[in-house]
């Protein structure tokens, strides 16, 4: 049974909401820019095989901390949790600046990101009533997508011209994000005085996992979104090997720009899904999922930059039309069962395990000396098989 939440029904353009949006934008921009900078560092050290491990070092904290960060966000004022999380990210950025191993530094940033995620979404439910909450989430998602797009493009450009300038920009963004957090309303904790006993939190998380995976709709959504984010994260890393091999371009800017093209496609796919797919006909999302693997397969035959951009946008459209309806389905089922906040924690856990598995598979292929073209073919085939299996089970059910 979920406790009713008290919302303060603030105006959508209040100082508090603007502060949340600015903090989220700057923090997400820095998260993405520093990944490109970290990739540039390991490439300059002659260690491109470490690129997949960078992403793994970031997602491992999400998996290990999943049972605890939701309770942390509910046990303290969320604006202050976001502030501390940004300061942890800033610590990771400084560690990279001062020459600490990029894997360790990026793992510290991952810890901050894991703390930040449930707080940034949870605070919206406290700030706004039901009639404004959907629009507030839309504003948050829009801010995040623009930040990702700018972060990868700026990160690629700066990494090619000056790593020093890239780190100045990242540190400045995290610092300004933390400053913006100070203007977020100091709303009371949702569950003050909650127990933080690790064993009890693990038991609660296990129950939440069992509840969601026991619900056919929630399980379909969790598996689908996990496959999407696992494949999307791996594709981002593959681009840094595929671009030099297929397009004969060796800079950091081109793969970063191609990542940005995927983000644009996701926005277009999300808009299309909003017009064409509802919870009543959510199985339509499977079309985008099945096309995703097929379009990725075509990359093996692309050797032209213009065509590459078109393929990347198509990949984003397929992914956006697949993942957005599944997210909505999970939010609905989570709200009906364990609560939206707990559902988000379970979703983060499942998606980051998928990222670890997919990126780990790519890392093994790299270590084994498999060509990037063959790796992409295998990746596309696996994706087609996994989503095809998911579709078969879903459609047989009803």
C-alpha positions in Angstrom: 0.0 0.0 0.0 1.5 3.3 -1.0 1.4 6.3 1.2 -0.2 9.4 -0.4 2.4 12.0 -1.4 2.0 15.6 -0.5 2.7 18.0 -3.4 3.2 21.7 -3.1 1.6 22.4 -6.5 4.2 25.0 -7.5 4.0 26.9 -10.8 5.8 25.1 -13.6 8.1 28.1 -14.2 8.8 28.8 -10.5 12.4 29.4 -9.3 12.4 26.0 -7.8 11.6 24.2 -11.1 14.0 26.4 -13.1 16.7 25.5 -10.6 16.0 21.8 -11.0 16.1 22.1 -14.8 19.3 24.1 -14.8 21.0 21.7 -12.3 19.9 18.7 -14.3 21.0 20.2 -17.7 24.5 21.2 -16.4 25.0 17.9 -14.6 24.0 15.7 -17.6 26.0 17.9 -20.0 29.1 17.3 -17.9 28.4 13.6 -17.5 28.5 13.2 -21.2 31.3 15.6 -22.0 33.7 13.9 -19.5 33.0 10.5 -21.0 34.4 11.7 -24.3 37.3 13.4 -22.5 38.1 10.1 -20.6 37.9 8.2 -23.9 40.4 10.7 -25.4 42.8 10.1 -22.5 42.9 6.3 -22.8 43.3 6.6 -26.6 46.2 9.0 -26.1 47.7 6.5 -23.7 47.5 3.8 -26.5 44.9 1.8 -24.5 41.8 1.8 -26.6 40.8 -1.5 -25.1 40.0 0.3 -21.9 37.1 2.3 -23.6 34.5 -0.4 -22.8 35.8 -0.6 -19.2 35.1 3.1 -18.8 31.4 2.6 -19.3 31.5 -0.4 -17.0 33.2 1.6 -14.2 30.3 4.1 -14.4 27.4 1.6 -14.3 28.7 -0.7 -11.6 27.8 1.9 -8.8 24.3 2.0 -10.2 24.0 -1.8 -9.7 25.7 -2.0 -6.3 23.9 1.1 -4.8 20.4 0.3 -6.3 19.0 -1.0 -3.0 20.1 2.1 -1.1 19.9 5.2 -3.2 16.1 5.3 -3.3 15.9 5.2 0.5 18.6 7.9 0.6 16.5 10.1 -1.7 13.4 9.6 0.4 15.1 9.9 3.8 16.5 13.4 3.3 15.4 16.5 1.4 15.9 15.7 -2.3 17.4 19.0 -3.2 20.2 18.5 -0.7 20.7 14.9 -1.9 21.1 16.3 -5.5 23.6 18.8 -4.2 25.7 16.2 -2.5 25.5 14.0 -5.6 26.8 16.8 -7.8 29.7 17.4 -5.4 30.6 13.7 -5.6 30.6 14.0 -9.4 32.8 17.1 -9.1 35.2 15.1 -6.9 35.4 12.5 -9.7 36.1 15.2 -12.3 38.9 16.7 -10.2 40.4 13.2 -9.7 40.6 12.8 -13.5 42.1 16.3 -13.8 44.9 15.4 -11.3 45.8 12.2 -13.1 43.9 9.6 -11.1 43.2 6.5 -13.2 40.3 7.4 -15.5 38.4 4.2 -14.6 38.5 5.1 -10.9 37.6 8.7 -11.6 34.7 7.8 -13.8 33.5 5.3 -11.1 33.3 8.2 -8.6 31.2 10.1 -11.1 29.0 7.0 -11.4 28.5 7.0 -7.6 27.2 10.6 -7.8 25.0 9.8 -10.8 23.5 6.8 -9.0 22.6 9.1 -6.0 21.3 11.8 -8.3 18.8 9.8 -10.3 16.0 8.9 -7.8 16.2 12.3 -6.2 15.8 14.3 -9.4 12.7 12.5 -10.5 11.3 12.1 -7.0 11.4 15.8 -6.2 9.0 16.5 -9.1 6.2 14.6 -7.4 6.7 16.7 -4.3 6.7 20.0 -6.2 3.7 19.4 -8.5 0.2 18.0 -8.4 -0.9 15.2 -10.9 -2.2 17.7 -13.5 1.3 19.3 -13.8 3.5 16.3 -13.2 3.4 14.9 -16.7 4.5 18.3 -18.1 7.2 18.6 -15.5 8.6 15.2 -16.4 8.5 16.3 -20.1 10.5 19.4 -19.3 13.0 17.3 -17.3 13.4 14.8 -20.2 13.7 17.6 -22.7 16.5 19.2 -20.6 18.3 15.9 -20.3 18.2 15.1 -24.1 19.5 18.6 -25.0 22.2 18.2 -22.4 23.3 14.8 -23.8 23.3 16.1 -27.3 25.4 19.2 -26.4 27.6 17.2 -24.0 28.8 14.7 -26.5 29.3 17.2 -29.3 31.1 19.8 -27.1 33.1 17.0 -25.5 34.2 15.6 -28.8 35.2 19.1 -30.1 37.1 20.0 -26.9 38.8 16.7 -26.6 40.3 17.1 -30.1 41.4 20.7 -29.5 42.3 20.9 -25.8 41.8 18.3 -23.0 42.6 21.1 -20.5 39.7 23.2 -21.9 37.4 20.1 -21.8 38.1 19.6 -18.1 37.7 23.3 -17.3 34.3 23.1 -18.9 33.3 19.9 -17.1 34.4 21.2 -13.7 32.6 24.5 -14.3 29.4 22.7 -15.3 29.4 20.5 -12.2 30.2 23.5 -10.0 27.4 25.6 -11.5 25.0 22.6 -11.2 25.8 22.3 -7.5 25.2 26.1 -7.1 21.8 25.8 -8.8 20.9 23.0 -6.4 21.1 25.6 -3.6 18.0 27.3 -5.1 15.9 24.1 -5.1 13.2 24.4 -2.4 14.3 22.7 0.8 11.2 20.4 0.8 10.8 18.0 3.8 12.0 14.4 3.4 9.3 12.0 2.3 10.2 9.4 4.8 12.2 11.1 7.6 13.7 8.8 10.2 13.7 5.8 7.9 15.9 2.9 8.8 19.1 2.6 6.7 20.0 -0.8 8.0 21.6 -2.5 4.9 20.0 -5.9 5.4 16.5 -4.5 5.7 17.0 -2.3 2.6 18.3 -5.4 0.6 15.2 -7.4 1.7 12.9 -4.6 0.6 14.7 -4.3 -2.7 14.5 -8.1 -3.3 10.7 -7.9 -2.6 10.4 -5.0 -5.1 12.3 -7.0 -7.7 10.1 -10.0 -7.3 6.9 -8.0 -7.5 7.8 -6.2 -10.7 9.3 -9.3 -12.4 6.2 -11.3 -11.4 4.0 -8.8 -13.2 3.9 -9.7 -17.0 3.5 -6.1 -18.2 6.2 -4.8 -15.8 8.5 -7.7 -16.8 8.0 -6.9 -20.5 8.8 -3.3 -19.9 11.9 -4.0 -17.7 13.4 -6.4 -20.2 12.7 -4.2 -23.2 14.1 -1.0 -21.7 17.1 -2.9 -20.4 17.9 -4.3 -23.8 17.5 -0.8 -25.3 19.9 0.9 -22.9 22.4 -2.0 -23.0 22.5 -1.9 -26.7 22.6 2.0 -26.9 25.4 2.2 -24.4 27.4 -0.4 -26.3 26.8 1.3 -29.7 28.2 4.6 -28.3 31.4 2.9 -27.5 31.5 0.9 -30.8 31.5 4.2 -32.7 35.0 5.1 -31.5 36.3 1.9 -33.2 33.9 1.8 -36.2 34.4 5.4 -37.4 38.2 5.0 -38.0 37.7 1.6 -39.6 34.7 2.3 -41.8 35.0 6.1 -42.5 38.8 6.4 -42.1 38.3 9.4 -39.7 40.4 9.3 -36.5 39.2 12.3 -34.5 36.9 12.3 -31.4 34.4 14.8 -32.9 32.9 12.5 -35.6 31.8 9.6 -33.3 30.6 12.2 -30.8 28.5 13.9 -33.5 27.1 10.5 -34.6 26.1 9.9 -31.0 24.3 13.3 -31.1 22.5 12.1 -34.3 21.1 9.1 -32.3 19.8 11.5 -29.6 18.0 13.5 -32.3 16.5 10.3 -33.6 15.3 9.3 -30.1 13.5 12.6 -29.8 11.7 12.1 -33.1 10.9 8.5 -32.2 9.5 9.7 -28.8 7.3 12.2 -30.5 6.0 9.6 -33.0 5.3 7.1 -30.2 3.3 9.8 -28.3 1.1 10.2 -31.4 0.8 6.5 -32.4 1.2 4.4 -29.3 -0.8 4.3 -26.1 -0.8 1.9 -23.1 -3.9 0.2 -24.8 -1.8 -0.7 -27.9 1.7 -0.8 -26.3 2.6 -3.9 -28.3 3.1 -1.5 -31.3 6.4 -0.5 -29.6 7.8 -3.9 -30.6 8.0 -2.7 -34.3 10.6 -0.1 -33.4 12.5 -2.7 -31.2 12.6 -5.3 -34.0 13.7 -2.6 -36.6 16.5 -1.5 -34.2 18.6 -4.6 -34.7 18.0 -4.6 -38.4 19.1 -1.0 -38.8 22.2 -1.6 -36.7 23.1 -4.4 -39.0 23.3 -2.0 -42.0 26.2 -0.2 -40.3 28.4 -3.0 -41.4 27.9 -1.9 -45.0 28.2 1.9 -44.5 31.4 3.8 -45.6 30.0 7.3 -46.2 29.6 9.9 -43.4 26.3 11.3 -44.8 24.8 7.8 -44.9 26.1 7.1 -41.4 24.3 10.2 -40.0 21.1 9.0 -41.6 21.5 5.5 -40.2 22.2 6.9 -36.7 19.0 9.0 -36.8 17.1 5.9 -37.9 18.5 4.0 -35.0 17.4 6.7 -32.6 13.9 6.8 -34.1 13.5 3.0 -33.7 14.9 3.2 -30.2 12.7 6.1 -29.1 9.5 4.6 -30.5 10.4 1.4 -28.6 11.6 2.6 -25.2 9.2 5.6 -24.5 6.0 3.5 -24.4 7.7 0.8 -22.3 8.8 3.5 -19.8 5.2 4.7 -19.5 4.0 1.1 -19.0 6.5 0.5 -16.2 5.6 3.8 -14.5 1.9 2.8 -14.5 2.5 -0.7 -13.2 5.1 0.5 -10.7 2.6 3.1 -9.4 -0.1 0.3 -9.0 2.3 -2.1 -7.2 5.4 -0.9 -5.4 5.4 2.8 -6.1 7.0 4.8 -8.9 10.1 5.5 -6.9 10.8 1.9 -6.1 10.0 1.0 -9.7 12.7 3.5 -10.8 15.3 1.9 -8.5 14.5 -1.6 -9.9 14.6 -0.2 -13.5 18.0 1.4 -12.9 19.2 -1.9 -11.5 18.0 -4.0 -14.5 19.1 -1.5 -17.1 22.6 -1.2 -15.7 23.1 -4.9 -15.5 22.1 -5.1 -19.1 24.7 -2.3 -19.9 27.3 -4.3 -18.0 26.5 -7.5 -19.9 26.4 -5.8 -23.4 29.5 -3.7 -22.9 31.2 -6.8 -21.3 30.4 -8.8 -24.5 31.9 -6.0 -26.6 35.0 -5.8 -24.4 35.5 -9.6 -24.8 35.2 -9.3 -28.6 37.7 -6.5 -28.6 40.2 -8.4 -26.5 39.8 -11.4 -28.8 40.7 -9.3 -31.8 37.3 -9.6 -33.6 37.0 -6.9 -36.3 34.6 -4.1 -35.6 32.6 -4.9 -38.7 32.1 -8.5 -37.5 31.3 -7.3 -34.0 28.6 -5.0 -35.3 27.1 -7.9 -37.4 27.0 -10.1 -34.3 25.6 -7.3 -32.2 22.8 -6.7 -34.6 22.0 -10.4 -34.8 21.9 -10.8 -31.0 19.7 -7.7 -30.7 17.3 -9.1 -33.3 17.2 -12.4 -31.5 16.6 -11.0 -28.0 13.9 -8.6 -29.0 12.4 -11.2 -31.4 12.2 -13.6 -28.4 10.7 -10.9 -26.2 8.1 -10.1 -29.0 7.2 -13.8 -29.4 6.6 -14.3 -25.7 4.6 -11.0 -25.5 2.4 -11.7 -28.5 1.7 -15.4 -27.5 0.5 -14.0 -24.1 -2.2 -11.9 -25.7 
